[in-house]
Amino acid sequence: MLSLMPPFTPPRDWPELGIKLWGTDFPSPIGLAAGMDKDAIAIRGWETLGFGFAELGTITPRPQPGNETPRIWRVRERHALINRLGFPSEGMEAVAPRIERIRKAGISIRLGLNFGPNSLTIPDKVAADYAALMQRLGPLADFIVINVSSPNTPGLRDWQSPERMNELFKAMLAESGESPRPVLVKISPDLERNDLFRICETALELGVDGIVACNTSISREALGVTSPHPGGLSGRPLTIRARELIRDIHTHTRGKIPIIGVGGVSTAEDAWLHIRAGASLVELYTALIYEGPAVAEKIKSGLADLLRRGGFRSIGEAVGIDR
Ligand SMILES: Cc1cc2nc3c(=O)[nH]c(=O)nc-3n(C[C@H](O)[C@H](O)[C@H](O)COP(=O)(O)O)c2cc1C
């Protein structure tokens, strides 16, 4: 029981786990994935639990309730979740002052902001939704994630096509202001390999700053899960798929685009193998449910061990060495 208690002492510093990306220092590569703190209400908590960064959101421009309940289920025997939340969000005007307050008070972890369109936005206006989010929230972020891969907003995943990515990117860049923040794209684990390669090429052409791989999956049997519930699958069944994606992206972009690896990370070994496959940063969500609030601290301590035993001086040295 004790191991499930949150740490009451400040999380330990692990200087060897620090990594610099986009000119920003991340105190560790272990972050909170999007979806847990959609409205930026618990930022201080993520810092206290030892995360090196938190990706907040998905945030939509206007408030919306998301899908009706029930909308989240456990698949206990597989340490997995299925959700069809559908972006419940208090909207950008509610979220902005919370982040402004935290920034003013000072925060030791980095903050990513994950953007998505409102569910009732017509396709012609989706790019305008992302642009509005960029204008309002961009200056508050250390990095921005364009979420075009949630399976729970109809039509959203179509925005992973090169033409539409191009449209989104241009609309957002036009609003990026005087100190543009790194912009990353979050992709689905259900992409065909050819589509993934087209996305990599488009990302290189457009100068996308990073790729977050990956979101939840609509596959079931292929991932060894049988469940009657609809929505996106996360947790342990995703580990191998996420790692394959990370390796493919790293190979196809020749390591030129930083990758945030997410999917089925619950141990230090999981995080380490995502890093060795090509991830510069790693995130988790479902492991927090099954392993409890000490998970980030446990992973960091194990990661420091793996680094030392492998003879590496920093995380950066290990990124992509299994490619
Ligand atoms: C309940 C739940 C809600 C989520 N909501 C979002 C979201 O709003 N935006 C997003 O980009 N990803 C969302 N995700 C996906 C996670 O960020 C992550 O990509 C995925 O769960 C795989 O990581 P994991 O296996 O560590 O959970 C959500 C996941 C879960 C389980």
The ligand as a Tripos MOL2 file, in Angstrom:
@<TRIPOS>MOLECULE
LIG
   31    33     1     0     0
SMALL
NO_CHARGES

@<TRIPOS>ATOM
      1 C1         -8.5520    8.2960  -20.6410 C.3       1 LIG1
      2 C2         -7.6020    8.7850  -21.6950 C.ar      1 LIG1
      3 C3         -7.7900   10.0440  -22.2570 C.ar      1 LIG1
      4 C4         -6.9190   10.5140  -23.2330 C.ar      1 LIG1
      5 N1         -7.1030   11.7560  -23.7620 N.ar      1 LIG1
      6 C5         -6.2290   12.2310  -24.6790 C.ar      1 LIG1
      7 C6         -6.3590   13.5410  -25.1940 C.ar      1 LIG1
      8 O1         -7.2290   14.3110  -24.7790 O.2       1 LIG1
      9 N2         -5.4800   13.9470  -26.1560 N.ar      1 LIG1
     10 C7         -4.4680   13.1410  -26.6160 C.ar      1 LIG1
     11 O2         -3.6950   13.5610  -27.4790 O.2       1 LIG1
     12 N3         -4.3040   11.8960  -26.1130 N.ar      1 LIG1
     13 C8         -5.1560   11.4230  -25.1700 C.ar      1 LIG1
     14 N4         -4.9720   10.1700  -24.6600 N.ar      1 LIG1
     15 C9         -3.8770    9.3210  -25.1820 C.3       1 LIG1
     16 C10        -2.6220    9.3690  -24.3210 C.3       1 LIG1
     17 O3         -2.0770   10.6680  -24.3020 O.3       1 LIG1
     18 C11        -1.5730    8.3800  -24.8580 C.3       1 LIG1
     19 O4         -1.2190    8.7730  -26.1660 O.3       1 LIG1
     20 C12        -2.0820    6.9510  -24.9030 C.3       1 LIG1
     21 O5         -2.9160    6.6740  -23.7960 O.3       1 LIG1
     22 C13        -0.9350    5.9330  -24.8880 C.3       1 LIG1
     23 O6         -0.1630    6.0550  -23.7240 O.3       1 LIG1
     24 P1         -0.3360    5.0880  -22.4230 P.3       1 LIG1
     25 O7         -0.3070    3.6690  -22.9340 O.co2     1 LIG1
     26 O8          0.8080    5.4230  -21.5310 O.co2     1 LIG1
     27 O9         -1.6450    5.4220  -21.8090 O.co2     1 LIG1
     28 C14        -5.8280    9.6870  -23.6740 C.ar      1 LIG1
     29 C15        -5.6410    8.4310  -23.0940 C.ar      1 LIG1
     30 C16        -6.5010    7.9800  -22.0990 C.ar      1 LIG1
     31 C17        -6.2640    6.6180  -21.5020 C.3       1 LIG1
@<TRIPOS>BOND
     1     1     2 1
     2     2     3 ar
     3     2    30 ar
     4     3     4 ar
     5     4     5 ar
     6     4    28 ar
     7     5     6 ar
     8     6     7 ar
     9     6    13 1
    10     7     8 2
    11     7     9 ar
    12     9    10 ar
    13    10    11 2
    14    10    12 ar
    15    12    13 ar
    16    13    14 ar
    17    14    15 1
    18    14    28 ar
    19    15    16 1
    20    16    17 1
    21    16    18 1
    22    18    19 1
    23    18    20 1
    24    20    21 1
    25    20    22 1
    26    22    23 1
    27    23    24 1
    28    24    25 2
    29    24    26 1
    30    24    27 1
    31    28    29 ar
    32    29    30 ar
    33    30    31 1
@<TRIPOS>SUBSTRUCTURE
     1 LIG1         1 GROUP 0 **** ****
